[in-house]
Amino acid sequence: MNFDFSDDQKMLQEQVRRFLADKCPPKTVRRVLEGNEPYAEEVWRGLVEMGLTGAAIPEEFGGLGLGALELCVVAEELGRACAPVPFSSSVYLASEAIRKAGSAAQKQKYLPQLAAGEAIGTIAVSEGPTAASPRTVRAKFSKGALSGAKNPVPDGEAASFAVVLVNTGGEGERALSLALVDLKAKGVSRRPVNTIDPARKHAEIVFDGAPAELLGAEGDGWSILQDVYDGAAVLFAFEQIGGSEAALDMARDYALQRYAFGRQIGSYQAIKHKLADVYVKKELARSNAYYGAMMLADGGADLPIAAAASRIAATEAYDFAAAECIQTHGGIGFTWEADTQFHYRRSRVLALAIGGPGVWKEKLVRRLEQQNAA
Amino acid sequence: MDFNDTPEEAAFRKEVRAWLDANAKRKSDDRKASRARMEEVDALPRARAWQAKKAEAGYARITWPREYGGMGGTPIQQVIYNQEEEDYLVPTGFFEIGLGMCIPTVMAYAKPEVLQRYVKPALHGKEIWCQLFSEPAAGSDVAGIRTRAERDGEDWIVNGQKVWTSGAHYCDYGIVITRTDPTVPKHQGLTMFYLDMKSPGVEVRPIKQISGTANFNEVFFTNVRIPDSQRLGKVGDGWKVALTTLMNERLAVGTRQGMDFDELLELARETELEDGPAIRNGAVRAKIADWYVQSQGLKYTTFRTLTALSKGQTPGPESSIGKIVAAPKMQSTGAFGMELMGQAGILDRDVPGAGAYQAQWIGGAGYRIAGGTDEILRNIVAERVLGLPADVRVDKDIPFNKLGK
């Protein structure tokens, strides 16, 4: 039984943790939250210099050629620091979509730039307040031109290109395809949108006959997206676990320091039991995510189920940890000056990023039924 | 990352499997017998016989030193044995408290000649031990016990009452914690002994549980004479000795608690709600997803623990979350299975699962209390894992006999 990360992977994690503790303290998160910069440039540059944007990109495309497990430990640290960088958009989603579905020429063009941090990619799926699905996606792609509006697009302003979920007019899920579009091209306009977490910027992007090309075959968009989401679900899970742990630590520290009715509030069972529950959910999430990581790294057949379980457990853990972190702080936790808001905001952004828990529960049971029938 | 055994572990597993194959029947070869429930009176002699066989082969307590009949093996070897044994139709369950908690305490405090006398018969299932700790007025707060032991020459005279004593009705020996000095604060006036359960003045009365069975007992002590030579640890050091016992609680690995998400998925496919098959109902699906996630979370938490053991490390604090999750889940999955059957869910037989959901719902209520309540376990996580302060103990510095009730 060797159900743990290797010493090398733990060393990498430690290195990333130290880097982020130094270069991405809470005041950096706050700076992005309160300002207009699309992301923390110096943090992003550091991650690029460490090779992390290319960690899972094969060496032939200029990456480090490491695996999913390395990305998992990095993701956990990004979550712990609430890092305001476009890592999930560019690495978990755009790079993985190209790696999985790109033609030789597309890989040749994009992967080296992504690895080197010269390009930032994102994925544009949502078209407003309804679940994106074969029934609802209206953005159109035909004859090399893309039209329609996507909102919100994570890192929509920072990204140089996007993988866009488009309607190419087939039956059911065959109606959807993925298109690659250069966001600096004509026919693309973008504007920042206000979100609940300004430390992670999002944009609305309007395409008006923008030049684009297919990523993967026409009609395969929905199925490629599900594959990409399964991998991303595991990586987001680690990010959420890192965030849960940070929120729990923050709550614990405050509970030790704050006195009420003559005692540390951490000595009351109402607080102790609540924080024990936060810990329990976090560990259940971690155990599920370890299995997700193992399946992701091995390309295991169990990935779709493991990814869904990782996603559900981690979303529940982080939502709970972030909410109870504020609750443990009392009124001070609801003030603008407190850092508790970072986790509360981020936990919801991550919860909704690639489908909320309800979507994943449905996916999980559907997959269990299929497995059971097989 | 992988789930593979190391070469040594694989070799040991093979050895264990060969031995089990030669000595027991696989559950997969007799599904019906593997589900049958056996009355205690029938199960006990079989369990003793199986225990004796295991002890002869050295498998009864793998981590114990050879001089006590163990194998001098590692914790991971014990886990491997347990995992393999689960696939076989063998009667177990009567010796865990004795061998897992009582005898290790005796080993830590008694003289070699005492061990010479008691360890082997316990290991071979000839003598069974129980743990006499809880009392009517001292459950979670076990240091509040009132059973008195008073010195009388070379003996102690014990009076009082214990409760929730699992197996006392078939046990031969027990370890008992007593109050030897009520004039000092509660943790300081305790002393531990071992005793013969057939000593004059010991009376065991089974307690019928809400499940209808009687696994545990009240034990009354009326002028029971225990020789001072049966004292474990110093006079007044009973609390320290009790902690040794409690630290030896069996490492919970791989034990599954009854009907789980997979049976519920099956049940949801078989049963109808008002608007169609239960499995098509969103609320049903969400619950099955939640239990799958909890179940897998527990399973892979165990795998993390096993990884630490396999590497010869001490398992991390995550190993403490098992029962906090498993016990309420057992209760709620039982209740949910019943709900899927509609009003007929109240029937305890002739329903899907043949009463297993009903039994699980009943049993879950007990499992949330036994061996550390949900609340005590949360305190333990909060204090030992998160480093939060211990509860305020208003009785900590007050002599026991000056405490209000």
Interface residues (C-beta under 8 A of the other chain):
Chain A: M1 N2 F3 D4 F5 L69 L248 R252 A255 L256 R263 Q264 G266 S267 Q269 I271 K272 H273 L275 A276 D277 Y279 V280 E283 L284 A285 R286 S287 N288 Y290 Y291 A293 M294 A297 A308 A309 I312 A313 E316 G358 W360 K361 E362 L364 V365 L368 E369 N372
Chain B: M1 D2 F3 N4 D5 E9 I76 F261 D262 L265 E266 I279 G282 R285 A286 I288 A289 D290 Y292 V293 Q294 Q296 G297 L298 K299 Y300 T301 F303 R304 L306 T307 S310 E318 I321 I324 V325 E375 L377 R378 N379 V381 A382 E383 V385 L386 G387 L388 P389 A390 D391 V392
